[in-house]
């Protein structure tokens, strides 16, 4: 399916693939492992699917969509020029278009695959990473509801900024997979188009880097993780999917979740332990 139609963006399908693979693996270790798989993953899948449905409604709360503000910040960062416009004018190589499409679509695959690998290798680390994924998703959802923002391609469509092309799927033609671009476009049309701040594409790329970097001993893999976290925002800005400010906020959201969630969990556990147990008088 990936070769013929491209990487799907539907979370139900992606989770189904991962769970099917994990189920086969679990069956080799006995039915108790399969029960554990269902007990661990079904609540997680339910939360992530609920997030997807809520994200699509986050812009329907009557809050004004911000289009000019993020563009003004990026124009200031670019010294009067929008970084997206500059990149699209100067980076037009076919190899870059192909790489950019692959990096962009990897967002939909990397998180569920990392979750699957961690569940097989170390369930405790899987649980911590799953909580980080949920916390980051909820933080993004709350921001989308409070501060809906238009990405560069949509701001250009509305005449707020100069013309910007949406290039996230342009590389599939270079790779000889034009139908993959159509699949990506179909998936993009089903999500909230004004969920630009923060960039969760950037946030999850940075989260993967922060979580896996301490576990990696090989220098080449460390370089790959860091390179992925850096390349994702560059691709997003070039493709017209996000402003620079969106990607910076996405990276900050990922760092904040990694730093604050464990402290919050320790605080909750300490509060529960310290809570006095009521005595029962005869």
Kinemage of the C-alpha trace (Angstrom):
@kinemage 1
@onewidth
@group {chain A} dominant
@subgroup {mainchain}
@vectorlist {calphas} color= white
{ca unk a 1} P 0.000 0.000 0.000
{ca unk a 2} L 2.852 2.413 0.824
{ca unk a 3} L 4.519 1.737 -2.533
{ca unk a 4} L 1.360 2.010 -4.618
{ca unk a 5} L -0.723 4.584 -2.734
{ca unk a 6} L 1.707 6.247 -0.340
{ca unk a 7} L 1.816 6.566 3.418
{ca unk a 8} L -1.707 6.895 4.854
{ca unk a 9} L -2.470 9.634 7.374
{ca unk a 10} L -5.491 7.958 8.942
{ca unk a 11} L -4.704 7.096 12.568
{ca unk a 12} L -7.195 4.204 12.668
{ca unk a 13} L -5.412 2.457 9.801
{ca unk a 14} L -1.931 3.144 11.188
{ca unk a 15} L -2.824 1.942 14.681
{ca unk a 16} L -4.467 -1.092 13.114
{ca unk a 17} L -1.225 -1.997 11.333
{ca unk a 18} L 0.851 -1.587 14.491
{ca unk a 19} L -1.599 -3.523 16.656
{ca unk a 20} L -1.816 -6.328 14.103
{ca unk a 21} L 1.960 -6.717 14.141
{ca unk a 22} L 2.084 -6.579 17.930
{ca unk a 23} L -0.726 -9.128 18.181
{ca unk a 24} L 1.247 -11.613 16.082
{ca unk a 25} L 4.282 -11.021 18.277
{ca unk a 26} L 2.217 -11.357 21.452
{ca unk a 27} L 0.699 -14.659 20.368
{ca unk a 28} L 4.161 -16.186 20.172
{ca unk a 29} L 4.474 -15.573 23.922
{ca unk a 30} L 1.046 -16.834 24.927
{ca unk a 31} L -2.478 -15.533 25.310
{ca unk a 32} L -1.665 -13.603 28.500
{ca unk a 33} L 0.654 -11.370 26.478
{ca unk a 34} L -2.167 -10.748 24.019
{ca unk a 35} L -4.491 -9.748 26.865
{ca unk a 36} L -1.803 -7.379 28.145
{ca unk a 37} L -1.508 -5.888 24.645
{ca unk a 38} L -5.229 -5.136 24.498
{ca unk a 39} L -5.314 -3.764 28.034
{ca unk a 40} L -2.401 -1.414 27.279
{ca unk a 41} L -3.265 -0.245 23.784
{ca unk a 42} L -7.052 0.011 23.624
{ca unk a 43} L -7.265 2.909 26.135
{ca unk a 44} L -4.377 4.670 24.369
{ca unk a 45} L -5.998 4.193 20.969
{ca unk a 46} L -9.313 5.511 22.321
{ca unk a 47} L -7.667 8.668 23.667
{ca unk a 48} L -5.775 9.346 20.425
{ca unk a 49} L -8.863 8.781 18.287
{ca unk a 50} L -10.878 11.101 20.542
{ca unk a 51} L -8.119 13.684 20.090
{ca unk a 52} L -8.386 13.378 16.313
{ca unk a 53} L -12.142 13.955 16.412
{ca unk a 54} L -11.799 16.891 18.819
{ca unk a 55} L -9.030 18.484 16.776
{ca unk a 56} L -11.346 18.702 13.802
{ca unk a 57} L -13.865 20.640 15.909
{ca unk a 58} L -11.392 22.889 17.732
{ca unk a 59} L -11.885 25.727 15.243
{ca unk a 60} L -15.684 25.682 15.598
{ca unk a 61} L -15.852 27.462 18.950
{ca unk a 62} L -16.304 30.939 17.504
{ca unk a 63} L -12.739 32.139 18.195
{ca unk a 64} L -11.248 34.428 15.546
{ca unk a 65} L -8.719 32.729 13.285
{ca unk a 66} L -5.311 34.425 13.435
{ca unk a 67} L -3.659 34.854 10.049
{ca unk a 68} L -1.836 38.189 9.986
{ca unk a 69} L -0.159 37.899 13.408
{ca unk a 70} L 1.960 34.751 12.819
{ca unk a 71} L 2.906 36.052 9.371
{ca unk a 72} L 4.056 39.351 10.880
{ca unk a 73} L 6.250 37.542 13.413
{ca unk a 74} L 7.854 35.460 10.675
{ca unk a 75} L 8.364 38.505 8.488
{ca unk a 76} L 10.176 40.160 11.389
{ca unk a 77} L 12.317 37.045 11.891
{ca unk a 78} L 13.146 37.069 8.176
{ca unk a 79} L 14.144 40.725 8.105
{ca unk a 80} L 11.091 41.752 6.120
{ca unk a 81} L 10.862 38.582 4.007
{ca unk a 82} L 8.711 35.574 4.783
{ca unk a 83} L 11.044 32.559 5.253
{ca unk a 84} L 8.518 30.340 3.466
{ca unk a 85} L 8.506 32.564 0.390
{ca unk a 86} L 12.300 32.801 0.347
{ca unk a 87} L 12.721 29.022 0.687
{ca unk a 88} L 10.217 28.261 -2.068
{ca unk a 89} L 12.010 30.678 -4.392
{ca unk a 90} L 15.483 29.261 -3.744
{ca unk a 91} L 14.959 25.540 -2.986
{ca unk a 92} L 13.450 23.864 -6.017
{ca unk a 93} L 15.615 20.777 -6.559
{ca unk a 94} L 13.790 17.546 -7.340
{ca unk a 95} L 15.808 15.579 -4.773
{ca unk a 96} L 14.755 18.045 -2.088
{ca unk a 97} L 11.083 17.756 -3.006
{ca unk a 98} L 11.305 13.964 -2.682
{ca unk a 99} L 13.108 14.147 0.651
{ca unk a 100} L 10.688 16.748 1.970
{ca unk a 101} L 7.630 14.633 1.162
{ca unk a 102} L 9.165 11.593 2.855
{ca unk a 103} L 10.083 13.588 5.970
{ca unk a 104} L 6.642 15.212 6.127
{ca unk a 105} L 4.778 11.900 5.845
{ca unk a 106} L 7.070 10.223 8.373
{ca unk a 107} L 5.205 12.186 11.055
{ca unk a 108} L 2.212 9.895 10.678
{ca unk a 109} L 4.286 6.704 10.990
{ca unk a 110} L 7.142 7.388 13.414
{ca unk a 111} L 5.143 7.837 16.626
{ca unk a 112} L 3.027 4.642 16.350
{ca unk a 113} L 6.089 2.631 15.246
{ca unk a 114} L 8.189 3.916 18.171
{ca unk a 115} L 5.314 3.111 20.520
{ca unk a 116} L 5.163 -0.417 19.116
{ca unk a 117} L 8.910 -1.014 19.424
{ca unk a 118} L 9.017 0.332 22.979
{ca unk a 119} L 6.099 -1.882 24.014
{ca unk a 120} L 7.985 -4.950 22.809
{ca unk a 121} L 11.344 -3.934 24.276
{ca unk a 122} L 10.482 -2.092 27.509
{ca unk a 123} L 6.884 -1.693 28.664
{ca unk a 124} L 7.800 0.849 31.375
{ca unk a 125} L 9.422 3.135 28.791
{ca unk a 126} L 6.458 2.572 26.499
{ca unk a 127} L 4.098 3.752 29.233
{ca unk a 128} L 6.153 6.904 29.844
{ca unk a 129} L 6.327 7.681 26.147
{ca unk a 130} L 2.598 7.040 25.714
{ca unk a 131} L 1.846 9.540 28.499
{ca unk a 132} L 4.094 12.098 26.803
{ca unk a 133} L 2.313 11.558 23.483
{ca unk a 134} L -1.088 12.059 25.115
{ca unk a 135} L 0.041 15.134 27.064
{ca unk a 136} L 1.564 16.729 23.961
{ca unk a 137} L -1.577 16.018 21.922
{ca unk a 138} L -3.830 17.551 24.587
{ca unk a 139} L -1.593 20.621 24.918
{ca unk a 140} L -1.788 21.142 21.158
{ca unk a 141} L -5.554 20.625 21.131
{ca unk a 142} L -6.077 23.226 23.862
{ca unk a 143} L -3.983 25.745 21.944
{ca unk a 144} L -5.876 25.088 18.718
{ca unk a 145} L -9.163 25.827 20.496
{ca unk a 146} L -7.920 29.013 22.171
{ca unk a 147} L -5.718 30.328 19.343
{ca unk a 148} L -6.694 28.965 15.913
{ca unk a 149} L -4.111 30.095 13.360
{ca unk a 150} L -3.881 29.830 9.581
{ca unk a 151} L -0.780 28.234 8.017
{ca unk a 152} L 1.103 30.107 5.273
{ca unk a 153} L -0.630 28.345 2.364
{ca unk a 154} L -4.078 29.219 3.760
{ca unk a 155} L -3.066 32.801 4.598
{ca unk a 156} L -1.882 33.167 1.001
{ca unk a 157} L -5.156 31.735 -0.270
{ca unk a 158} L -7.016 34.373 1.734
{ca unk a 159} L -4.767 37.146 0.423
{ca unk a 160} L -3.124 37.873 3.773
{ca unk a 161} L 0.416 37.143 2.477
{ca unk a 162} L 2.012 36.828 -0.935
{ca unk a 163} L 1.432 33.599 -2.931
{ca unk a 164} L 2.632 30.445 -1.161
{ca unk a 165} L 2.367 26.956 -2.622
{ca unk a 166} L 1.490 23.925 -0.505
{ca unk a 167} L 4.344 21.577 -1.378
{ca unk a 168} L 4.224 18.822 1.248
{ca unk a 169} L 3.139 16.286 -1.377
{ca unk a 170} L 5.151 17.585 -4.334
{ca unk a 171} L 7.889 14.963 -3.976
{ca unk a 172} L 5.635 12.003 -4.713
{ca unk a 173} L 5.671 12.857 -8.417
{ca unk a 174} L 9.474 12.877 -8.294
{ca unk a 175} L 9.405 9.441 -6.666
{ca unk a 176} L 7.030 8.160 -9.334
{ca unk a 177} L 4.126 7.797 -6.875
{ca unk a 178} L 1.578 10.438 -7.923
{ca unk a 179} L -1.285 8.610 -6.240
{ca unk a 180} L 0.506 8.987 -2.915
{ca unk a 181} L 0.120 12.742 -3.222
{ca unk a 182} L -3.598 12.337 -3.810
{ca unk a 183} L -3.870 10.164 -0.680
{ca unk a 184} L -2.011 12.766 1.371
{ca unk a 185} L -4.207 15.579 0.044
{ca unk a 186} L -7.324 13.586 0.919
{ca unk a 187} L -6.065 13.055 4.464
{ca unk a 188} L -5.133 16.726 4.868
{ca unk a 189} L -8.617 17.758 3.865
{ca unk a 190} L -10.122 15.882 6.805
{ca unk a 191} L -8.207 17.688 9.567
{ca unk a 192} L -8.428 21.123 11.132
{ca unk a 193} L -6.854 23.533 8.644
{ca unk a 194} L -6.268 26.258 11.255
{ca unk a 195} L -4.389 24.061 13.744
{ca unk a 196} L -1.048 25.646 12.934
{ca unk a 197} L 0.172 26.796 16.370
{ca unk a 198} L 2.014 24.879 17.681
{ca unk a 199} L 3.420 22.671 14.930
{ca unk a 200} L 2.812 19.154 16.250
{ca unk a 201} L 4.814 17.777 13.322
{ca unk a 202} L 7.803 19.547 14.845
{ca unk a 203} L 6.757 18.742 18.400
{ca unk a 204} L 6.581 14.990 17.831
{ca unk a 205} L 9.850 14.947 15.871
{ca unk a 206} L 11.556 16.699 18.777
{ca unk a 207} L 9.806 14.418 21.282
{ca unk a 208} L 11.125 11.302 19.522
{ca unk a 209} L 14.606 12.801 19.601
{ca unk a 210} L 14.424 13.712 23.304
{ca unk a 211} L 13.058 10.297 24.318
{ca unk a 212} L 15.330 8.086 22.226
{ca unk a 213} L 18.562 10.077 22.377
{ca unk a 214} L 19.433 8.983 25.958
{ca unk a 215} L 18.832 5.337 24.952
{ca unk a 216} L 21.139 5.424 21.922
{ca unk a 217} L 24.804 4.479 22.063
{ca unk a 218} L 25.624 4.681 18.352
{ca unk a 219} L 26.836 8.047 17.108
{ca unk a 220} L 25.229 7.653 13.684
{ca unk a 221} L 21.824 7.031 15.248
{ca unk a 222} L 22.198 10.057 17.515
{ca unk a 223} L 23.018 12.147 14.464
{ca unk a 224} L 19.954 10.713 12.669
{ca unk a 225} L 17.638 11.602 15.571
{ca unk a 226} L 18.972 15.141 15.863
{ca unk a 227} L 18.915 15.563 12.095
{ca unk a 228} L 15.293 14.428 11.951
{ca unk a 229} L 14.258 16.915 14.637
{ca unk a 230} L 16.025 19.722 12.749
{ca unk a 231} L 14.944 18.725 9.237
{ca unk a 232} L 11.225 18.440 10.036
{ca unk a 233} L 10.673 22.171 10.777
{ca unk a 234} L 12.734 23.153 7.719
{ca unk a 235} L 10.489 20.960 5.557
{ca unk a 236} L 7.341 22.392 7.138
{ca unk a 237} L 8.370 26.010 6.560
{ca unk a 238} L 9.484 25.298 2.979
{ca unk a 239} L 6.282 23.394 2.190
{ca unk a 240} L 4.028 26.233 3.373
{ca unk a 241} L 2.552 24.108 6.148
{ca unk a 242} L 3.905 26.200 9.052
{ca unk a 243} L 5.624 29.445 9.898
{ca unk a 244} L 8.966 29.436 11.675
{ca unk a 245} L 7.259 30.630 14.862
{ca unk a 246} L 4.917 27.607 14.726
{ca unk a 247} L 7.861 25.205 14.617
{ca unk a 248} L 9.714 26.977 17.431
{ca unk a 249} L 6.626 26.749 19.629
{ca unk a 250} L 6.225 23.091 18.694
{ca unk a 251} L 9.767 22.340 19.850
{ca unk a 252} L 9.150 24.278 23.082
{ca unk a 253} L 5.939 22.323 23.705
{ca unk a 254} L 7.839 19.037 23.340
{ca unk a 255} L 10.570 20.182 25.723
{ca unk a 256} L 8.038 21.460 28.241
{ca unk a 257} L 6.121 18.164 28.229
{ca unk a 258} L 9.315 16.143 28.750
{ca unk a 259} L 10.397 18.381 31.642
{ca unk a 260} L 7.078 19.055 33.357
{ca unk a 261} L 5.032 15.863 33.000
{ca unk a 262} L 7.317 13.698 35.214
{ca unk a 263} L 7.301 16.414 37.880
{ca unk a 264} L 3.532 16.627 37.710
{ca unk a 265} L 3.229 12.859 38.034
{ca unk a 266} L 5.582 12.830 41.059
{ca unk a 267} L 3.550 15.607 42.645
{ca unk a 268} L 0.297 13.723 42.152
{ca unk a 269} L 1.781 10.518 43.580
{ca unk a 270} L 3.155 12.396 46.591
{ca unk a 271} L -0.235 14.007 47.181
{ca unk a 272} L -1.962 10.640 47.057
{ca unk a 273} L 0.548 9.062 49.459
{ca unk a 274} L 0.279 11.922 51.930
{ca unk a 275} L -3.493 11.936 51.925
{ca unk a 276} L -4.635 10.811 55.414
{ca unk a 277} L -6.539 7.566 55.582
{ca unk a 278} L -9.884 8.096 57.332
{ca unk a 279} L -10.237 6.131 60.562
{ca unk a 280} L -13.358 4.140 61.291
{ca unk a 281} L -14.617 4.316 64.870
{ca unk a 282} L -16.429 1.385 66.349
